Amino acid sequence: MDLDAARERLNSHKGRVEELVDQLKGELGGSEGGEELADYDQHPADTATDTFEREKDMSILEQLEEELAEVEAALARLDEGTYGIDERTGDPIAPARLEAKPTARTNVEDAH
């Protein structure tokens, strides 16, 4: 396994996820100011739609932050020399698995 290539892929993925997190946080932060007055004239169905969209965006943000934490954990495993080692069995993780999911902690058969 080429650890330098793995680090490059992980850092690239980390950059993309950080960008998405920042963008979504910016969008969510921008909708907070003056929302009370805007809601005053809105129909209840419009308010419900806005609430749904905000909750959906918050869920997406949470998923992105979890993905970022997984990438950072994979980078830490690279630094520790344990990247590509199944956390449960201690066996090497299949290269195809790491190619498909660079943050993998276990082999597919063990990932239940």
C-alpha positions as CSV (number, residue, x, y, z in Angstrom):
1,M,0.0,0.0,0.0
2,D,1.3,3.4,-1.0
3,L,1.0,5.5,2.2
4,D,1.9,8.7,0.5
5,A,-0.9,8.3,-2.0
6,A,-3.3,7.4,0.8
7,R,-2.3,10.6,2.7
8,E,-2.8,12.6,-0.4
9,R,-6.2,11.2,-1.0
10,L,-7.3,11.7,2.6
11,N,-6.0,15.3,2.7
12,S,-7.8,16.0,-0.6
13,H,-11.0,14.6,0.7
14,K,-10.5,16.5,4.0
15,G,-10.2,19.7,2.1
16,R,-13.4,19.0,0.1
17,V,-15.4,18.1,3.3
18,E,-14.1,21.2,5.1
19,E,-15.2,23.4,2.2
20,L,-18.7,21.9,2.3
21,V,-18.9,22.3,6.1
22,D,-17.8,26.0,5.9
23,Q,-20.2,26.6,3.0
24,L,-23.2,25.0,4.8
25,K,-22.3,26.8,8.1
26,G,-22.3,30.1,6.2
27,E,-25.7,29.4,4.7
28,L,-27.1,28.3,8.0
29,G,-25.6,31.3,9.8
30,G,-26.9,33.7,7.2
31,S,-30.5,32.6,7.8
32,E,-30.5,33.3,11.5
33,G,-30.6,37.0,11.5
34,G,-34.0,38.7,11.5
35,E,-35.9,35.4,11.2
36,E,-38.5,36.4,13.8
37,L,-39.8,39.3,11.8
38,A,-39.7,37.3,8.6
39,D,-41.8,34.6,10.2
40,Y,-44.5,37.0,11.4
41,D,-46.1,37.4,7.9
42,Q,-45.4,33.9,6.7
43,H,-48.1,31.3,6.3
44,P,-47.8,28.4,8.7
45,A,-47.0,26.0,5.9
46,D,-44.2,28.2,4.7
47,T,-42.8,28.3,8.2
48,A,-43.0,24.5,8.4
49,T,-41.2,24.2,5.0
50,D,-38.4,26.5,6.3
51,T,-38.1,24.5,9.5
52,F,-37.9,21.3,7.6
53,E,-35.2,22.7,5.2
54,R,-33.2,24.0,8.2
55,E,-33.4,20.7,10.0
56,K,-32.3,18.9,6.8
57,D,-29.4,21.2,6.4
58,M,-28.4,20.7,10.1
59,S,-28.5,16.9,9.5
60,I,-26.3,17.2,6.5
61,L,-23.9,19.4,8.4
62,E,-23.8,16.8,11.2
63,Q,-23.0,14.0,8.6
64,L,-20.2,16.1,7.1
65,E,-18.7,16.8,10.5
66,E,-18.7,13.1,11.2
67,E,-17.1,12.4,7.8
68,L,-14.4,15.0,8.6
69,A,-13.8,13.3,12.0
70,E,-13.3,10.0,10.2
71,V,-10.9,11.5,7.8
72,E,-8.9,13.1,10.6
73,A,-8.9,9.7,12.4
74,A,-7.6,8.0,9.3
75,L,-4.8,10.6,9.0
76,A,-3.9,10.0,12.7
77,R,-3.8,6.2,12.0
78,L,-1.4,7.0,9.1
79,D,0.8,8.9,11.5
80,E,0.7,6.1,14.1
81,G,1.5,3.4,11.5
82,T,-1.8,1.6,12.0
83,Y,-3.6,2.8,8.8
84,G,-4.8,-0.2,6.7
85,I,-4.9,-2.5,9.7
86,D,-8.3,-3.9,10.7
87,E,-9.1,-2.6,14.2
88,R,-10.9,-5.8,15.2
89,T,-8.7,-8.5,13.8
90,G,-5.3,-6.9,13.2
91,D,-5.3,-8.2,9.7
92,P,-4.5,-5.9,6.7
93,I,-7.5,-4.2,5.2
94,A,-7.9,-5.2,1.5
95,P,-6.4,-2.5,-0.8
96,A,-9.7,-2.5,-2.8
97,R,-11.6,-1.6,0.4
98,L,-9.3,1.3,1.2
99,E,-9.5,2.4,-2.4
100,A,-13.3,2.5,-2.1
101,K,-13.4,3.8,1.4
102,P,-10.1,5.4,2.5
103,T,-11.4,5.9,6.1
104,A,-12.2,2.2,6.5
105,R,-11.3,0.8,10.0
106,T,-12.2,-2.8,9.2
107,N,-12.5,-5.3,6.4
108,V,-15.9,-5.5,4.8
109,E,-16.7,-8.9,6.3
110,D,-16.0,-7.4,9.8
111,A,-17.9,-4.2,9.3
112,H,-21.2,-5.1,10.9
